[in-house]
Amino acid sequence: MELRHDMLAHGVNIVCAAHDGHRGGLAVAWATQVSVDHILICVGVQSATRELILVSRAFGLSVLTKDQIEVARSFGRRSSRDVDKLDTVAYHTAQTGSPLLDECAIALDCRVVAIHDFGREKLIVGHVVAAERRATDHRPLIYCQDEY
């Protein structure tokens, strides 16, 4: 049997970045905490948001709740090259200027501290410079086998 991308369960997060008047975001299931104050995300080569992360050296990560399937789909099915995904959600910025969703469980503002090439993906480590708990009691949105 071959391991597929949808075989494991993952929490769904929105990663956003901004630079020089441009902004973008994407849904990611491959994000994890790697230390007390560091987050690792994996972003594919096709992502317009990845380009913004690389030039701005920052990103915002917003953790979705189980009730935010439509937000995940909105950020996951279209490219930031074609549409401004942030037009449909309320957001704010913290220290880095990266967009953070107003309606999410947790919002993390991160400065990029390491980038690793990994095939067509980049593994990006961010140092959390600001953290917000936006929901005191939440159940995360989980993605597994192409379903939420």
Phi, psi and omega per residue, in radians:
M1 nan 2.461 3.119
E2 -1.719 2.361 3.090
L3 -1.211 2.277 3.108
R4 -1.950 2.805 -3.100
H5 -1.127 -0.378 -3.034
D6 -1.832 0.241 -3.088
M7 -1.419 -0.506 -3.140
L8 -1.731 2.672 3.087
A9 -1.507 2.436 -3.114
H10 -2.406 2.553 2.945
G11 -1.259 2.599 -3.116
V12 -1.805 2.293 -3.109
N13 -2.270 2.705 3.017
I14 -1.882 2.204 3.099
V15 -1.921 2.231 -3.129
C16 -2.245 2.701 3.077
A17 -2.611 2.798 3.114
A18 -2.538 2.556 3.091
H19 -2.821 2.272 3.003
D20 0.900 0.791 3.096
G21 1.467 -0.072 3.100
H22 -1.840 2.547 3.105
R23 -2.462 2.705 3.138
G24 -2.787 2.933 3.129
G25 -2.769 2.756 3.080
L26 -2.626 2.719 3.037
A27 -1.482 2.322 3.081
V28 -2.263 2.433 3.018
A29 -1.813 -0.244 -3.120
W30 -1.765 1.419 3.070
A31 -2.508 2.465 -3.135
T32 -2.696 2.678 3.046
Q33 -1.420 2.241 -3.117
V34 -1.935 -0.152 3.000
S35 -2.814 -3.078 -3.098
V36 -0.972 -0.665 -3.057
D37 -2.300 0.558 3.102
H38 -2.342 2.417 3.138
I39 -2.094 2.438 3.073
L40 -1.964 2.243 3.047
I41 -2.153 2.686 3.088
C42 -2.082 2.136 -3.064
V43 -2.271 2.275 -3.094
G44 -1.308 2.842 -3.088
V45 -1.104 -0.481 -3.075
Q46 -1.350 -0.160 -3.005
S47 -1.360 2.153 3.020
A48 -1.162 -0.576 3.130
T49 -1.159 -0.597 3.096
R50 -1.013 -0.732 3.121
E51 -1.040 -0.724 3.115
L52 -1.153 -0.674 3.109
I53 -1.089 -0.763 -3.081
L54 -1.153 -0.678 -3.126
V55 -1.436 -0.555 -3.138
S56 -1.480 -0.343 -3.080
R57 1.019 0.625 -3.131
A58 -2.751 2.770 3.020
F59 -2.752 2.731 3.022
G60 -1.933 2.413 3.104
L61 -2.087 2.140 3.130
S62 -2.010 2.129 -3.111
V63 -1.477 2.140 -3.112
L64 -1.464 2.690 3.061
T65 -1.717 2.934 -3.078
K66 -1.048 -0.331 -3.120
D67 -1.587 0.101 -3.024
Q68 -1.934 0.670 3.134
I69 -1.048 -0.740 -3.108
E70 -1.155 -0.591 3.066
V71 -1.128 -0.780 3.118
A72 -1.048 -0.775 3.132
R73 -1.137 -0.711 -3.139
S74 -1.075 -0.718 -3.136
F75 -1.473 -0.277 -3.064
G76 -1.727 -0.323 -3.003
R77 -1.836 -0.134 -3.102
R78 -2.252 2.751 3.129
S79 -1.645 2.486 3.050
S80 -1.172 -0.209 3.034
R81 -1.251 -0.498 -3.043
D82 -1.746 -0.441 -3.033
V83 -2.634 2.600 3.063
D84 -1.554 1.686 -3.087
K85 -1.107 -0.440 -3.122
L86 -1.338 -0.164 3.067
D87 -1.127 -0.394 -3.031
T88 -1.759 0.003 -3.117
V89 -2.317 2.676 3.024
A90 -1.438 2.378 3.138
Y91 -2.584 2.939 3.099
H92 -2.512 3.059 3.060
T93 -2.176 2.807 3.077
A94 -2.108 -2.244 -3.026
Q95 -1.234 -0.705 -3.014
T96 -1.493 -0.257 -3.056
G97 1.533 -0.005 3.091
S98 -1.303 2.422 3.124
P99 -1.141 2.418 3.051
L100 -2.200 2.281 -3.114
L101 -1.191 2.390 3.082
D102 -1.193 -0.709 -3.110
E103 -1.764 1.623 3.087
C104 -2.767 3.022 3.137
A105 -1.377 -0.825 -3.095
I106 -2.469 2.457 3.082
A107 -2.164 2.277 -3.121
L108 -2.158 2.204 3.096
D109 -1.744 2.149 -2.978
C110 -2.236 2.463 2.974
R111 -1.773 2.327 -3.130
V112 -1.202 2.249 3.107
V113 -2.054 -0.288 3.120
A114 -2.750 2.516 3.076
I115 -2.327 2.256 -3.136
H116 -2.169 2.241 3.033
D117 -1.264 2.382 3.138
F118 -2.536 1.420 -3.064
G119 1.141 -2.238 3.129
R120 -1.484 -0.052 3.138
E121 -1.835 2.857 2.955
K122 -2.108 2.311 2.999
L123 -1.626 2.101 -3.038
I124 -2.074 2.162 3.119
V125 -1.792 2.245 3.112
G126 -2.057 2.426 3.018
H127 -1.529 2.194 -3.117
V128 -1.308 2.004 -3.141
V129 -1.749 -0.288 3.067
A130 -2.689 2.415 3.140
A131 -2.336 2.418 3.137
E132 -2.292 2.244 2.962
R133 -1.610 1.963 -3.046
R134 -1.746 -0.254 3.049
A135 -2.361 2.221 -3.067
T136 -1.342 -0.507 3.135
D137 -2.379 1.940 -3.084
H138 -2.454 2.735 2.967
R139 -1.973 2.203 -3.072
P140 -1.243 2.667 3.009
L141 -1.338 2.242 -3.099
I142 -2.004 2.412 3.110
Y143 -2.026 2.253 3.109
C144 -2.755 2.338 3.108
Q145 0.918 0.852 3.100
D146 1.055 0.407 3.101
E147 -2.382 2.735 3.081
Y148 -1.746 nan nan
